[in-house]
């Protein structure tokens, strides 16, 4: 059975089973495998079955598609190949006969308008996995400029739990919470997860998404998917309690 495992560092965020039906990868919710990150294009890549194997094809993305560190327009996939899209890794696994059933169509509202895709700094292409790559905003495809305005900056204030700081100013496009050395908000404690949650920033809005198998609560409610943060929200991850707010 062939699968795609979406990873960030060592954490598996999502897993899908492949079939004869094409599987699309991108930032829009109508993709088979959605990656909600500004470095990923709306429809970034596609995995298809061709005669006796699977292959990945780049769909004209801004930042490109890489297989085992080599940029490709189309490439055959082999067991344990690593497909790099933006700052995420997708591991291709083919442990046995493929399951040839069609993916169900996703019902829902019309495809939403995306923020412009962020371009990864090509000078640091080899550091994509480290979380230290510099990002520069790509211009909108229609050439129109965004209306100027004051951008709100989020703050996370630790109420309970052990972290490396008491207050965090969330200026980055992506902020990782976890025990990993690459985390921007460092959790302490023997049982703290290496990667617990990701906070993404889009203009003046902030969104939090739990990592795979990590319990994250907002105001006492456990998250199962991404959610926008509002001023006054209380985030709970294990023994950590932190309040979200905006700078005055």
N, C-alpha and C positions, 0 to 999 in steps of 0.2 A: 504494500500500500504506500503510495507516494503522499508526502505531506510537506507543507511549508511551516516552519517555526519562526515567528517574528521575535527577534531578541534585541534587548538593549543591555549591554555588558553581558552578564551571565544569566540574566533573568529572561525567561520565556514569557512574552506578553500575550501572544495569541498563537493558535495553531489551527490550520485548516487542512482538510483532506482534498487532494486533487482528483479530478475525474477527466473524462473526455471533453467536458465543457471548458472553455477558456476561463482562466482566473485572472482578474485584473487587480492591480495593486496601485494605490494612490491615496490622496488626501480626502477625496469626496466620499460621502457615505454610501454611494451606490457601488463601490468597489467590493470585490470578493474579500480582499484583505485591505482594510483601511488603516493607514498610518497617519495619525493626526499630528503632523509636524510641518512647520512652514518650509522646511527644506525639500519637501516632497511635493511633486506636481499633482494636480487634480486627478489625472489618469496617467500614472508614471510609467508603468510597465505591465506586461501581460505574460502569463505562463500558459502554454498550449501543448496539447498532445499532438505529435507529428509522427505518424506511422508506428514507430516502436519506441519512442522516447519523448520526454518533455523538453521544451526549450523556452527560454525567457527572451522577451523582445522589449526593447526600450520604445516608448511611445512618444518620442520627441520631447522628453523631459528636460527641464532646465539644468539640473545637476548631474544627469546621466545615471546609468545603471552599470554596476560593476560586478563581475563574477571572479571570485578569488583575486581581488585587487586589480583586475584588468577591466577597463571600460569596454563595454560591448554595445552593439546595436541589436545583435541577436546571437544567442549561444545555446548550445546543447547543455542540459543539466545532467550532472552525474551525482550519485549518492554522496552526501556530505559536502557538496558545493556550497560556498557562502556567497550569497547575493547581497551586495551593499546598496542600499537606497537611502539617500540622505545620510543620517547618522545612525541608521538602524541596520542590523544584519538579519537576513532571512536565510535560514538554513534549509536546504533541500534534502529531504530524506526519502529514500525509496527502498524500503525493507522487504517488499514482496509485491505480489500482483496488485495492479492499480484497481481502484473501485470506480467503475465506469457508470456513474449516475450523474444526471445533470444537477447543477446547483439551482436551488429554488430562486425564483425571481424575487427581488426585494421590493415589496410594496411600500409606498410612502409618498411624501410630497415631492414636488419638482426639485431638481438638483439645485442646491443653494449656490449663491455666488461666493467664491473663495477670495480670501485675501491674496495679494500677490505672493508668489512663491519666493522664498528667500534663497539667494545664491550662496553656496558654500565657497569659501576662499580656496581657489585651486592650489595655492602655495602650501596649504595644509591638508591636501586631500588624503594623505596617508595617516592623518590624525583624526579622521572622522569618528572613530570609535572612542576617542579619549574624552570627548565632550568639550575640548578646548578649541575647536575650529572657530575661526572668526567668520561672522556672517555679515553680509551686506545686502540691503534690500534691493531686489530687482524691480525695475520700473514696471508699471502696469502695462499690459499688452496694448491697450488702446492709446497709450501715451498721455492720458489725462493725469493731472497732478491732484493729490489728495488735498482737501481743504485744510488749511492750517488750524491748529487748535492746541490747547494745553493738554498734554498727555498725563493721565493719572498714573502714579507709581504705587504699586502695592507694597505692603509691609506685613511681615509675619512676626508676631510677638509670642515668644514661648511663655506659656503659663505654667505648665508642669512638664517634667521629663528632663533628660540629660542631653544637651546638644553643645556644640562648640561655641555658640553665641546665644544671646538672649533675644536679639532683634535682627531681622534680615530685611534688607531693601531689595525688592524683586525687580531688578532692572534688566535681567537677561531674558532672551526669548524663551529659554527653557531652563528650569531650575529643578534639579534632582534632589529628592529627600531620601536619605539612606545612610548606611554605615560606610559605604565605599569611599575611598580617598577621592574619587571623582565627584562625589556628591557636593552640591553647594550648601545644603543644610545637613550637617553631619550629625547623625544619631549616635549615641553612645550606649553601650550595654551589650552583654554577651549574646543575647537573642535578637538584637536589632537586625532587620534585613539589610542586605547590601544596597538594594534599590527598592524603596517602598512606594514612592509616588513621583509623578512628574507634574510640575506646574508650568503651563505654557502661557506666554503673554502675546496677545494680539491687539495691537494698538493700545487701548486703555482697558482692555478686558483680560481677565485671568481665568484659566481653566485648570482644574486638577483631575488627574486620572490615576487610579490605583494600578500598581504593578500586579503581575500575575500571582494569584494566591495570597496577596497581602490585604489584610482588612484595614480599610480606611473609612472613617466615619466623619460626616459633616453634620454638626448639630445633633449628634446621636444617631443619625441615619447612615447605614452602611452603603458605600458606593459600589455599584456594579459596572459603571462606565464613567466617561468623562462628565464633568459638571462645572458650570461657571461659578466662580466664587463671588460672593457679595460681602460688603463691609459688615463686620460683626460675626461672620461665620467662624465657628470653632472646629478646627481640624484635629482629629484624634487618630494617632497611629501608634499602637501599642501603648506605652506609658507616656508618649508625647501628647501634650495638648497645646495647641498654638492658635492664636486669634489672628484672623485676616482683617486688614483695614487698608485705607489709602492715605498717602501723605497729604497733609493740608496744603 
